[in-house]
Amino acid sequence: MAVFRDLKKLLEMAVVWEERLTDFYDAVERTSRAKELCQNIVLLKKRHVENLDIVRCIDIEAYGKDEWIQNVPEIDVENLLCLSSVTEDMSMREIFARVLKFERRMKEFYGFVADKVIDIDEKELFESLVQFKDWQIIEIRRNLE
């Protein structure tokens, strides 16, 4: 668990975690020999980067009075998306399982924050981030089928 003094710092940390997924996609793209996997990764990364740009541009101060958030669950991004464990022989199912696990953890994280904040605008912001994650999870599952 982590303690954040304000939502701005919390959102900055979330962006760092989200950037790790971009790095993971890059590592898979560079390493994998499977053409179909690389094509899927390119599409998922593109969508992720678009969503990440939206998150980066959020001006949390425009959403009202900032709040002190305590005991927010941390995400062990290093273990979930370990770049050094990416090999050229990893299957699409293996890669997507890691990505899905990460996306579910981020969804839980954003949901946890949405449940804790009191301000309605801030609550709606974090609920919309949960919806972003829902869409990404659906897209990843669709690519697995």
C-alpha positions in Angstrom: 0.0 0.0 0.0 1.1 3.5 -0.7 0.1 6.9 0.6 -0.3 9.8 -1.8 -0.6 13.3 -0.6 -2.7 14.3 -3.5 -4.5 13.0 -6.6 -2.0 14.7 -8.9 0.9 12.6 -7.5 -1.3 9.5 -7.6 -2.2 10.1 -11.3 1.5 10.8 -12.1 2.4 7.4 -10.6 -0.4 5.7 -12.6 1.1 7.2 -15.8 4.5 5.7 -14.9 2.8 2.3 -14.5 0.9 2.7 -17.8 4.2 3.7 -19.6 5.6 0.4 -18.5 3.0 -1.3 -20.6 4.2 0.7 -23.6 7.7 -0.5 -22.9 6.5 -4.1 -22.6 4.8 -3.8 -26.0 8.0 -2.4 -27.5 10.0 -5.3 -26.1 7.6 -7.9 -27.5 7.6 -6.1 -30.9 11.4 -6.1 -31.0 11.9 -9.6 -29.7 9.1 -11.8 -31.1 9.5 -13.7 -34.4 5.7 -14.3 -34.7 4.3 -12.0 -37.3 0.7 -12.4 -36.1 1.7 -11.5 -32.5 3.6 -8.4 -33.7 0.7 -7.2 -35.7 -1.7 -7.6 -32.7 0.9 -5.9 -30.5 1.2 -2.9 -32.8 -2.6 -2.4 -32.8 -2.9 -2.8 -29.0 0.1 -0.5 -28.4 -1.4 2.2 -30.7 -4.7 2.1 -28.7 -2.8 2.1 -25.4 -0.7 5.1 -26.4 -3.8 7.0 -27.5 -5.4 6.4 -24.1 -2.2 7.1 -22.3 -2.0 10.5 -24.0 -5.4 11.3 -22.7 -4.5 10.3 -19.1 -1.2 12.4 -19.4 -3.2 15.5 -20.3 -5.6 15.3 -17.4 -5.4 18.4 -15.3 -6.5 17.0 -12.0 -6.6 20.5 -10.5 -9.4 21.4 -12.9 -11.6 18.8 -11.2 -12.0 20.6 -7.9 -10.4 20.4 -4.5 -7.6 17.9 -4.3 -7.9 15.1 -1.8 -5.4 13.2 0.3 -5.6 9.5 -0.6 -4.3 7.0 1.9 -3.4 3.3 1.5 -3.7 3.0 -2.2 -2.7 -0.4 -3.5 0.6 -0.4 -5.4 1.0 -2.4 -8.6 4.1 -4.5 -8.9 4.7 -3.5 -12.5 8.2 -5.0 -12.5 6.9 -8.5 -11.9 3.8 -8.1 -14.1 5.6 -6.7 -17.1 9.2 -7.9 -16.7 11.0 -6.7 -19.8 13.9 -9.1 -19.3 11.6 -12.1 -19.4 10.3 -11.3 -22.9 11.7 -13.9 -25.3 11.3 -14.5 -29.0 9.5 -17.8 -28.4 6.8 -16.4 -26.1 3.3 -17.3 -27.3 0.5 -14.8 -28.0 -1.5 -16.3 -25.1 1.4 -15.9 -22.7 2.0 -12.2 -23.7 -1.7 -11.4 -23.6 -2.1 -13.1 -20.2 0.4 -10.7 -18.7 -1.1 -7.7 -20.4 -4.6 -8.7 -19.2 -3.4 -9.2 -15.7 -1.8 -5.7 -15.8 -4.9 -4.1 -17.3 -7.1 -5.7 -14.6 -4.8 -4.5 -11.8 -5.0 -0.9 -13.3 -8.7 -1.2 -13.5 -8.9 -2.2 -9.8 -6.5 0.6 -8.9 -8.6 3.3 -10.7 -11.8 1.8 -9.2 -10.3 1.9 -5.7 -9.5 5.6 -6.1 -13.0 6.2 -7.6 -14.5 4.6 -4.5 -12.3 6.7 -2.1 -12.7 10.2 -3.6 -15.6 12.4 -2.4 -15.7 15.0 -5.1 -18.2 14.0 -7.8 -16.1 15.3 -10.7 -13.1 13.4 -9.4 -15.1 10.3 -8.9 -16.5 10.5 -12.5 -12.9 11.0 -13.8 -11.6 7.8 -12.1 -14.7 5.9 -13.1 -14.0 6.9 -16.7 -10.5 5.5 -16.3 -12.1 2.3 -15.2 -14.1 2.3 -18.4 -10.9 2.9 -20.4 -9.5 -0.2 -18.8 -12.7 -2.2 -19.6 -12.4 -1.3 -23.3 -8.8 -2.3 -23.4 -9.5 -5.6 -21.7 -12.3 -6.3 -24.2 -9.9 -5.4 -27.1 -7.2 -7.7 -25.8 -9.6 -10.6 -25.3 -10.9 -10.1 -28.8 -7.4 -10.3 -30.2 -6.9 -13.6 -28.4 -9.8 -15.2 -30.1 
